[in-house]
Structure formats: structure tokens, C-alpha cells
Amino acid sequence: MLGGRSENPELWAFLQSLHPGEILSGTVTAIERFGVFVALDDGPDHPIFPGVGFITLPELSWRTGGEPADDVVRVGQRISAEFLQFDTHNLEARLSLRAMWPDPFQAFADRTAVGQELHGRVTALISFGVFVEVADGIEGLLHRQELTSTPAERPPDVDRTDGPAHHHKHTPTPTQEPPDVDKTDGPAHHHKHTPTPTQEPPDIDKTDGPAHHHELTPAPTAGPPDGFQVGDEVAVVVLDVDRERRRLSLTLPA
């Protein structure tokens, strides 16, 4: 923890005054492999980090492709973002940039019905199935058991919403060291940006928001399904649309 109320009373009071859903404005000051720092227009400076505002990679964009952060924002860019929570461990305002736009998965779900045939492009092959992009930024899972006459065991909760796991993980496991954060333009200082102890590591979800295909761990004895290649155009049928978990399940046409 970077310090309690007594060490940084002004910053602590400012962060406590914020409310979830509030829109904050500021300037992008640093882009790291685990997220983006934002210097907010209001409130005091951070004692260590280059900004009081912080956006994790999944909160940058609704897209599933896991594009690098610098494809979404650039240093020096002015942005507005939604306040999510006060990170008391890092003394930060956690922000969401993607919350400033409607969730495209919900719009897709509004116009899509179970049993509907769609056409899409294969984007990833994994041990338990095939991911197919059926609309801009919308990918569904064609599970291996939908490709064979012998049903395969469905893996537990394949979630590619927020991903890379995060494209890059901001929250390390308890046995890992958190990533170093360079707070200066030069090599002089490196500081730890420590994850919130109660923060869960991001799910791996490919139906909505940023996750790397290659971060999904395949079963050690199974290879990707035969008959598909990345880039193939395929016809699929909607098996299930899970709005809450933002997941799309697909099967092949009869």
C-alpha cells in the first residue's frame, strides 16, 4: 500500500469524494503494458505515479481483438472516462474509457436470435473449438463438441470479454511480482504499481473485450480442430446469446 489517509490526506479526500459513474477528464500521461495512466484535471497529483487516474486494458475498448493500448489512446491525448472505484491500495481513480460508448454486444444481442444463421471469419483455433467473428468486434465460440459426433468435455467458463486474460495482466497472481512502473522519462526511478489485494484477475473472454487468443491455455493432449484455418469464411448458427456474461455460443448449420 502506498500510504493511508494520514500520509496523503488531500489525495485520499479527493478520491473519497468521487462517485461511481461520474465522468472525469484528463490527459493520458503514460501507456504501460498493463494499463494507461491519466493526469486528472481536478484533484492533487499522485505522489509516485504519473497520474491519479488509471485505466486497465480491458476498460480501454469494447473490442475483442486485444489491440495494444497505444492503438486506442496516445500520450498527451485528452480523454473523458467514467469513474469506477477508488483503489485504496494504489491511491488511484480506476476509470473506464469503454463505458463512454454503448456495449456493441448488447446491440448485437438485440438483433440476433437463437437459431439464426450468420457468416463470419475464423479468428482463432484452440484445443476446445474455434472462435469466429460474426460482426465487427463480436466473436463467438464454435465448441469442439459442435464439430464432432462425440461430444467433448466443455471447458470451464471460457471468457474472453476483458481479457488479455488481459492482453497484458495488470493483476499478477500472489506468487508473482507486480510489474515495474517507470514514473519518469529517464531511467532513474522504477516504482511498483501494486494490484488491489481484493481485485480478481480478469477472465478470459473472447465475446466482447480484449483478450489474446494465445493466452487461452489449450488442453495438453488435444490440438485445434481439423478442417479450419484462421481467416476461413464460415457459416454458423447461433446456439446461445448470454447477455450478462457477454458470450456467444455457435454451432454449424444442419
Buried (B, 14 or more C-beta within 10 A) or exposed (E): EBEEEEEBEEBBEBBEEBEEEEEBEBBBBBBBBBBBBBBBEEBBEBEBBBBBBBBBBBBBBBBBBBBBBEEBBEEEBEBEBBBBBBBBBBBBBBBBBBBEEEBBBEEBBEEBEEEEEBEBBBBBBBBBBBBBBBBEBBBBBBBBBBBEEEEBEBBEEBBBBBBBBBBBBBBBEEEEEBBEBBBEEEEEEEBEBBBBEEBEBBBBBBBBBBBBBEBBEBEEEEEBBEEBEEEBEBEBBBBEBEEEBBBBBBBEEE
